């Protein structure tokens, strides 16, 4: 493969960025969306890069890399990482720092169990996690990417829906044994309902055709994990998103009162400020997370 040296042409940076995006996403359309260019521009830049190098980088229509392409991709990623470093930066050579603000229970139930996969796929990215509860305006500062749980109407940031969920009622076996049975939703009238602004009970009531008001009494929590912990201690019943509550269900500390699931009115979104996705580590994490939790 031809290499650039003195007097040889150095490939344009936009060609290198396009090659890296296409190699990672394996889709002209997705690469074009990420780079904010047309699909034809992506194809043109790749052809231009291959002409400069004098070799084919992609072998087949599925955008799998040739041997030369695999080798060159490693050099391109290393070069882009070095170019992104500012003078005086304390980052290790070849390492990219990515700061993620994430809601607590999403981190515990969804992200942490999958982080080893991300580290193995992108060993050149150092990920820093910060706790954030954006629905309640508890926001970590200076994060590159933010995972929010809410309506998706975020005028201040660009966003991508990464995970929808359903809610169900959970309680500890001891609480159910001492206060049950809860054979119908009407039986909840006499129960201690754990409250949270993150997951209103009216969602469950309305799905069962009941126009009941939101419970006014009882303990309230601003984190789903705390609701699960409280319910596991027998303090009451929690309305919990099924995917987030799965660890407690799997270890037997919480059980479902009903097999019925009700769609949550909210979802988890990955959010970022305009321009963040120009950094390949942000785009790489977004693509990995979307596939990992889907």
C-alpha positions as CSV (number, residue, x, y, z in Angstrom):
1,X,0.0,0.0,0.0
2,X,1.3,3.4,-0.8
3,X,2.2,5.6,2.1
4,X,2.4,9.3,2.4
5,X,5.9,10.7,2.8
6,X,7.8,13.8,1.7
7,X,6.5,15.1,-1.5
8,X,3.5,12.7,-1.4
9,X,0.0,13.8,-1.2
10,X,-1.6,13.7,2.3
11,X,-5.3,12.6,2.2
12,X,-7.8,15.4,3.2
13,X,-9.0,15.1,6.7
14,X,-12.7,14.9,5.6
15,X,-11.7,11.8,3.6
16,X,-10.2,10.2,6.7
17,X,-13.2,11.1,8.8
18,X,-15.5,9.6,6.2
19,X,-13.5,6.5,5.9
20,X,-13.5,6.0,9.7
21,X,-17.3,6.6,9.9
22,X,-18.1,4.2,7.0
23,X,-15.8,1.5,8.4
24,X,-17.5,1.8,11.8
25,X,-21.2,2.2,10.7
26,X,-20.9,0.1,7.5
27,X,-23.7,2.2,6.0
28,X,-23.4,5.0,3.5
29,X,-26.7,6.5,4.7
30,X,-25.7,6.4,8.4
31,X,-22.3,7.8,7.7
32,X,-23.8,10.6,5.7
33,X,-26.2,11.4,8.5
34,X,-23.5,11.4,11.1
35,X,-21.2,13.7,9.0
36,X,-24.1,15.9,7.8
37,X,-23.3,15.3,4.1
38,X,-25.0,13.6,1.3
39,X,-24.6,9.8,0.6
40,X,-22.9,10.7,-2.7
41,X,-20.4,12.8,-0.9
42,X,-19.5,9.8,1.3
43,X,-19.0,7.6,-1.7
44,X,-16.9,10.3,-3.5
45,X,-14.6,10.9,-0.5
46,X,-14.0,7.2,-0.1
47,X,-13.1,6.8,-3.8
48,X,-10.9,9.9,-3.5
49,X,-9.1,8.3,-0.5
50,X,-8.6,5.0,-2.3
51,X,-7.2,6.8,-5.4
52,X,-4.7,8.7,-3.2
53,X,-3.6,5.6,-1.4
54,X,-3.6,3.4,-4.5
55,X,-5.5,0.6,-2.9
56,X,-9.0,-0.7,-2.1
57,X,-10.1,-0.1,1.4
58,X,-13.5,-1.9,1.2
59,X,-13.8,-5.3,-0.2
60,X,-17.5,-6.0,-0.6
61,X,-20.9,-4.4,-0.8
62,X,-21.4,-4.8,2.9
63,X,-18.5,-2.4,3.5
64,X,-16.2,-5.0,5.1
65,X,-12.6,-3.9,5.1
66,X,-9.8,-5.3,3.0
67,X,-6.6,-6.3,4.8
68,X,-5.2,-3.0,3.8
69,X,-8.3,-1.3,5.0
70,X,-8.1,-2.9,8.4
71,X,-4.5,-1.8,8.7
72,X,-5.1,1.7,7.5
73,X,-8.2,2.1,9.8
74,X,-6.0,1.6,12.8
75,X,-3.6,4.3,11.6
76,X,-6.4,6.7,10.8
77,X,-8.0,6.3,14.3
78,X,-4.7,6.8,16.0
79,X,-4.0,9.8,13.8
80,X,-7.4,11.4,14.5
81,X,-7.0,10.7,18.2
82,X,-3.6,12.5,18.2
83,X,-5.0,15.4,16.2
84,X,-7.8,15.9,18.6
85,X,-5.5,16.4,21.6
86,X,-4.8,19.9,22.7
87,X,-1.3,21.0,23.7
88,X,-0.7,20.2,27.4
89,X,-3.4,17.5,27.5
90,X,-2.7,14.8,30.0
91,X,-4.4,12.1,28.0
92,X,-2.4,9.0,27.1
93,X,-1.4,8.8,23.4
94,X,-4.2,7.1,21.5
95,X,-6.7,7.4,24.3
96,X,-9.9,9.4,23.9
97,X,-11.8,10.7,26.9
98,X,-15.6,10.5,26.8
99,X,-17.7,11.9,29.7
100,X,-21.2,10.5,30.0
101,X,-23.9,11.8,32.3
102,X,-26.3,8.9,33.1
103,X,-29.3,8.4,35.3
104,X,-28.4,6.2,38.3
105,X,-30.6,3.1,37.7
106,X,-30.0,3.0,34.0
107,X,-26.3,2.9,34.8
108,X,-26.7,0.1,37.3
109,X,-29.2,-2.1,35.5
110,X,-28.4,-1.4,31.8
111,X,-25.1,0.2,31.2
112,X,-22.7,-1.3,33.8
113,X,-23.5,-4.9,32.8
114,X,-22.6,-4.1,29.2
115,X,-19.6,-1.9,29.7
116,X,-17.1,-4.7,29.3
117,X,-18.5,-5.2,25.7
118,X,-17.9,-1.5,25.0
119,X,-14.3,-1.6,26.4
120,X,-13.5,-4.6,24.3
121,X,-14.9,-3.0,21.2
122,X,-13.3,0.4,21.8
123,X,-10.2,0.0,24.1
124,X,-9.0,3.4,22.9
125,X,-11.9,5.2,24.7
126,X,-11.7,6.0,28.4
127,X,-15.3,6.4,29.6
128,X,-16.1,8.6,32.7
129,X,-19.6,8.2,34.2
130,X,-21.4,11.0,36.1
131,X,-24.7,10.7,37.8
132,X,-27.5,12.9,36.4
133,X,-31.3,13.1,36.9
134,X,-32.2,15.6,34.2
135,X,-36.0,15.2,34.7
136,X,-35.5,16.8,38.1
137,X,-32.7,19.3,36.9
138,X,-29.9,17.4,38.6
139,X,-27.5,17.6,35.7
140,X,-23.8,16.7,35.6
141,X,-21.8,19.5,34.1
142,X,-19.4,19.3,31.2
143,X,-20.6,15.9,30.0
144,X,-20.1,15.1,26.3
145,X,-23.2,12.9,26.2
146,X,-26.2,12.8,28.5
147,X,-28.7,10.0,29.0
148,X,-32.0,11.5,29.9
149,X,-35.3,9.9,30.9
150,X,-38.3,12.0,29.8
151,X,-40.6,13.1,27.0
152,X,-37.9,13.6,24.3
153,X,-38.8,17.3,23.9
154,X,-35.4,18.7,24.4
155,X,-35.0,22.1,22.7
156,X,-31.5,22.6,24.2
157,X,-29.9,19.4,22.8
158,X,-30.0,17.0,19.9
159,X,-31.2,13.6,20.9
160,X,-31.8,10.0,20.0
161,X,-34.3,7.6,21.5
162,X,-32.3,4.6,22.8
163,X,-34.8,2.6,24.9
164,X,-38.5,2.5,25.6
165,X,-39.8,0.5,28.5
166,X,-43.0,-0.7,30.1
167,X,-44.0,-0.3,33.8
168,X,-45.3,-3.0,36.1
169,X,-46.0,-3.2,39.9
170,X,-43.4,-4.9,42.0
171,X,-43.3,-5.9,45.7
172,X,-41.3,-8.1,48.0
173,X,-42.5,-11.6,48.7
174,X,-42.8,-10.7,52.3
175,X,-44.9,-7.6,51.7
176,X,-47.2,-9.5,49.3
177,X,-47.6,-12.4,51.8
178,X,-48.4,-10.0,54.7
179,X,-50.6,-7.5,52.8
180,X,-52.0,-9.4,49.8
181,X,-53.4,-10.9,47.9
182,X,-53.5,-8.3,45.1
183,X,-55.6,-10.1,42.6
184,X,-57.0,-6.9,41.0
185,X,-55.9,-3.3,40.6
186,X,-58.6,-2.3,43.0
187,X,-56.7,-4.1,45.7
188,X,-54.0,-1.4,45.5
189,X,-56.3,1.0,47.4
190,X,-55.3,-0.5,50.7
191,X,-51.6,-0.8,49.9
192,X,-48.7,1.5,50.6
193,X,-47.7,2.9,47.2
194,X,-44.1,4.1,46.8
195,X,-44.2,7.4,44.9
196,X,-41.9,9.1,42.4
197,X,-42.1,12.0,40.0
198,X,-40.2,9.8,37.5
199,X,-43.0,7.3,37.2
200,X,-46.5,8.5,38.2
201,X,-49.1,5.9,39.3
202,X,-51.7,7.5,37.1
203,X,-50.1,5.7,34.2
204,X,-51.0,2.3,35.7
205,X,-54.4,3.5,36.9
206,X,-55.4,4.9,33.5
207,X,-54.4,1.8,31.7
208,X,-56.8,-0.1,33.8
209,X,-59.7,2.3,33.2
210,X,-59.5,4.0,36.6
211,X,-59.6,7.7,37.1
212,X,-57.7,7.7,40.4
213,X,-55.6,10.6,41.5
214,X,-51.9,10.4,42.1
215,X,-51.2,9.1,45.7
216,X,-50.7,12.0,48.0
217,X,-49.2,10.1,51.0
218,X,-46.3,7.7,51.4
219,X,-42.6,7.7,50.8
220,X,-41.3,9.4,47.6
221,X,-38.1,8.8,45.7
222,X,-36.3,10.5,42.8
223,X,-34.6,7.3,41.6
224,X,-36.0,4.0,40.3
225,X,-33.3,2.0,42.0
226,X,-34.2,3.5,45.4
227,X,-37.8,2.5,44.8
228,X,-36.7,-1.0,44.1
229,X,-34.5,-1.1,47.2
230,X,-37.4,0.3,49.3
231,X,-39.9,-2.2,47.9
232,X,-37.4,-5.0,48.5
233,X,-37.3,-4.0,52.1
234,X,-41.1,-4.3,52.4
235,X,-41.8,-0.6,52.6
236,X,-44.6,-0.8,49.9
237,X,-45.3,-1.4,46.3
238,X,-43.3,0.3,43.5
239,X,-44.4,1.1,39.9
240,X,-41.2,0.2,38.1
241,X,-39.9,0.1,34.6
242,X,-39.5,-3.6,33.7
243,X,-36.0,-3.4,32.2
244,X,-34.6,-1.3,35.0
245,X,-36.2,-3.5,37.7
246,X,-34.9,-6.7,36.1
247,X,-32.0,-7.2,38.5
248,X,-34.3,-7.2,41.5
249,X,-36.7,-9.6,39.8
250,X,-33.9,-12.0,38.8
251,X,-32.5,-12.2,42.3
252,X,-36.0,-12.8,43.8
253,X,-36.1,-9.7,46.0
254,X,-39.1,-8.3,44.0
255,X,-41.9,-10.1,42.3
256,X,-44.6,-8.9,39.9
257,X,-48.2,-8.5,41.0
258,X,-49.4,-8.8,37.4
259,X,-48.3,-10.2,34.1
260,X,-49.6,-7.1,32.4
261,X,-47.2,-4.4,31.2
262,X,-48.2,-0.8,30.5
263,X,-46.1,1.4,28.2
264,X,-44.3,4.1,30.1
265,X,-45.1,7.6,28.8
266,X,-41.4,8.4,28.9
267,X,-38.3,6.9,27.4
268,X,-34.5,7.0,27.6
269,X,-32.8,9.4,25.2
270,X,-29.1,10.0,24.4
271,X,-28.6,13.7,24.2
272,X,-25.7,15.9,23.0
273,X,-24.9,19.5,22.1
274,X,-24.6,20.4,18.4
275,X,-21.3,19.3,17.0
276,X,-20.5,16.6,19.6
277,X,-21.1,13.8,17.0
278,X,-18.3,15.2,14.9
279,X,-16.0,13.5,17.5
280,X,-15.8,9.8,16.5
281,X,-15.7,8.6,20.1
282,X,-19.2,10.2,20.7
283,X,-20.5,8.7,17.5
284,X,-19.0,5.3,18.3
285,X,-20.6,5.2,21.7
286,X,-24.0,6.3,20.4
287,X,-24.0,3.6,17.7
288,X,-22.8,0.9,20.2
289,X,-25.4,1.9,22.9
290,X,-28.3,1.9,20.4
291,X,-27.5,-1.6,19.2
292,X,-26.6,-2.8,22.7
293,X,-29.9,-1.9,24.4
294,X,-32.3,-2.5,21.4
